[in-house]
Amino acid sequence: MNFLAHAWLARGGSDDFLYGNLIADGVKGSDLSAWPVEVASGIQHHRRVDAFVDTHPVVLTARRRAPQEYRRYAGIALDLAWDHFVARELALDQLPSHLVQRSYRVLSHRPAPARLERMIPALVAQDWLHRYADFDFTCDAVRGIGRRLSGPNRLAALVPWLEEDYAALEQDFYRLWPAVAKALEVAPGGP
């Protein structure tokens, strides 16, 4: 669900590649043959980023700080926290971003996978990517995703932890982000 981080890492690629990165959480399975090659490449890139981040020692340590009964869901909450820190790093609360506008254009002109078809129009219309710079908005997004999951809203239960652990999470981000960018950022004209 961390659209902004994936967009930033994929910004050097084509619009098809960017689109694949943005919709990958809504695409199930390993058979991507129904997708255009560049879109499939973007979906695969998104999955490589997720695998790298989810197994990175900084993230594993952060997850261990989450309340034990909710750790299974901490990765989703952390994904949105990383988007918050990316938005702050890019000063999206101060300036409109060409990357955000490009992402919205790409998402608006193509159909979203069924799993994201209700979320994508809201993301664009309500300008979520710029708004992630506001931590309160980010916490509301965490709660909102939790409402879409079955059962009690375990993500909402993680918001107090995100708030209390904010300074440590910010430090984690500044250790994690350079490693992710070095390993997986697509250079201009890339895939």
C-alpha positions in Angstrom: 0.0 0.0 0.0 3.0 2.3 -0.1 2.3 3.9 -3.5 4.6 6.8 -3.0 7.7 4.9 -2.2 7.1 2.6 -5.2 6.4 5.5 -7.5 9.7 7.2 -6.4 11.8 4.1 -7.0 10.1 3.5 -10.4 10.1 7.1 -11.6 13.0 6.5 -14.0 11.0 3.9 -16.0 8.2 4.2 -18.6 4.6 5.0 -17.7 3.7 1.4 -18.2 6.5 0.4 -15.7 5.3 3.0 -13.2 1.7 1.7 -13.6 2.8 -1.8 -12.9 4.6 -0.7 -9.7 1.5 1.3 -8.6 -1.0 -1.5 -9.1 1.1 -4.5 -8.0 -0.6 -4.9 -4.6 -3.8 -5.5 -6.5 -2.4 -8.2 -8.8 -2.4 -11.8 -7.6 -0.3 -14.7 -8.7 3.0 -15.2 -10.6 1.6 -15.5 -14.1 1.8 -12.0 -15.5 1.5 -13.0 -19.1 -1.9 -11.2 -19.5 -0.1 -7.9 -18.8 1.9 -5.9 -21.3 5.7 -6.5 -20.8 6.5 -3.2 -19.2 3.5 -3.4 -16.8 4.6 -6.9 -15.8 8.1 -5.7 -15.3 6.8 -3.0 -13.0 4.7 -5.5 -11.0 7.9 -7.7 -10.6 9.9 -4.7 -9.6 7.3 -3.8 -6.9 7.5 -7.3 -5.6 11.3 -7.2 -5.5 11.1 -3.9 -3.5 8.6 -5.5 -1.1 10.8 -8.6 -0.6 13.9 -6.4 0.0 12.1 -4.1 2.5 10.3 -6.9 4.3 13.5 -8.8 5.0 15.7 -5.8 5.7 17.2 -5.8 9.3 15.9 -2.3 10.0 12.3 -3.4 9.2 12.6 -6.6 11.1 13.8 -4.6 14.2 11.0 -2.1 13.8 8.4 -4.9 13.5 9.7 -6.4 16.8 8.9 -3.1 18.5 5.3 -3.3 17.5 2.8 -4.7 20.1 3.2 -8.5 19.9 -0.4 -9.3 19.3 -0.5 -7.1 16.2 2.9 -7.8 14.7 1.4 -9.8 11.9 -0.1 -6.5 10.6 2.8 -4.3 11.4 4.2 -4.6 7.9 1.1 -2.8 6.4 1.3 0.0 9.0 5.1 0.4 8.3 4.5 0.6 4.6 2.3 3.6 5.1 4.8 5.1 7.6 7.5 4.8 5.0 5.3 6.7 2.5 4.9 9.4 5.2 8.6 9.7 5.5 9.1 9.7 1.7 6.5 12.5 1.5 8.3 14.5 4.2 11.6 13.9 2.5 10.2 15.2 -0.8 8.5 18.1 0.9 5.2 17.2 -0.6 3.4 19.3 2.1 5.1 22.4 0.5 5.2 21.8 -3.2 3.1 20.0 -5.8 5.1 17.1 -7.2 5.6 16.2 -10.8 6.0 12.6 -9.8 2.7 12.6 -7.9 0.9 14.2 -10.8 2.4 11.7 -13.2 1.3 8.8 -10.9 -2.2 10.2 -10.8 -2.3 10.6 -14.6 -1.1 7.0 -15.1 -3.6 5.7 -12.6 -6.5 7.8 -14.0 -6.1 6.6 -17.6 -6.0 2.9 -17.0 -8.3 0.4 -15.2 -7.3 -0.6 -11.8 -7.2 -4.3 -10.8 -10.4 -5.4 -9.0 -8.8 -5.4 -5.6 -7.9 -1.7 -6.0 -10.8 -0.4 -8.2 -12.5 1.4 -5.3 -9.3 2.7 -3.7 -7.5 4.2 -6.7 -10.2 6.8 -7.6 -10.2 7.9 -3.9 -6.4 8.0 -3.8 -6.3 10.3 -6.8 -9.4 12.5 -6.0 -8.3 13.1 -2.4 -4.6 13.5 -3.3 -3.4 10.9 -0.8 0.2 11.0 -2.1 0.8 14.6 -1.2 -1.3 14.2 2.0 0.9 11.4 3.3 3.3 14.2 4.5 0.7 14.8 7.2 1.2 12.1 9.8 -2.4 12.4 11.1 -3.6 11.7 7.5 -1.2 8.7 7.3 -2.6 7.3 10.6 -6.1 7.7 9.2 -5.1 5.8 6.1 -3.7 3.0 8.3 -7.1 2.8 10.1 -8.9 2.9 6.8 -7.0 0.0 5.4 -7.7 -1.9 8.6 -11.5 -1.4 8.0 -11.2 -3.2 4.7 -9.7 -6.3 6.3 -11.9 -8.9 7.8 -12.4 -9.0 11.5 -11.5 -6.4 14.1 -9.4 -3.4 12.9 -6.0 -4.6 14.0 -4.3 -1.8 12.0 -6.2 0.8 14.0 -4.7 -0.9 17.1 -1.2 -0.2 15.7 -1.7 3.6 15.4 -0.8 4.4 19.0 2.4 2.4 18.5 3.2 4.4 15.3 2.6 7.6 17.2 4.7 6.6 20.2 7.5 5.1 18.1 7.6 8.0 15.6 11.1 9.2 16.3 12.6 5.6 16.1 10.6 5.0 12.9 12.0 8.1 11.4 15.6 7.0 12.3 14.7 3.6 10.8 13.6 5.3 7.6 16.8 7.2 7.2 18.8 3.9 7.5 16.4 1.9 5.3 15.7 4.4 2.5 19.3 4.8 1.1 19.7 1.0 1.1 16.4 0.5 -0.8 17.2 3.3 -3.3 20.8 2.0 -3.9 19.5 -1.5 -4.5 16.3 -0.9 -6.4 15.9 2.6 -7.8 15.3 2.6 -11.5 17.6 5.0 -13.5 16.0 7.2 -16.1 15.3 5.2 -19.2 15.4 2.0 -17.1 12.9 -0.9 -17.4 
